[in-house]
Amino acid sequence: MKTIYKYQLKITDTQYLEITGFNGFLKVAEQNGNLYLWCIVNKEVNSIYTVEINILGTGNPIIHNTKIHQDSHFDSVLTSNGLVWHVFIN
């Protein structure tokens, strides 16, 4: 059965997330002061999908990570403290 799950993200340059039964990405947003990624998962499928997530704030240089490019941009989030985080999925 497919279900929507959320995964808390760290606000850091690069992180890896393992998603069991991954079926698709939906949205990144702030909730209660934290950044979350919502995905569709199928818990009847036991395969684990590992995804690399890169998060950059507006004004930060992209030079340090060559995997960050326009095609890998997934979402941008304006947080309640006024910062904007740009999320790239590889």
C-alpha positions, 0 to 999 in steps of 0.5 A: 500500500502506498503512503505519504511519509515525511523525513526530517532533513538536516540543514547541511551541505550534503546528507544521505537519506535511506527510504524503504519502498521509495515511490516518489518525491513530493515536497520540501517544507518547514514544519515546526521550525524543521525542514522535512521532505515528503515522499510516497512510499510503498511499505510492501516493497522492501527495497531501500533507495538511498538519495543524496540531498544537498541544501544551500542557502541563498548567497552560499557558493556552489563551487564546493559541490559539482553535483549541484546544478539546475537539473537537480534542483527539487525545491526551495523553502522560505523558512519562518526566520526569513532564510531560504534553503535550496534543495537539490536531489541527486 
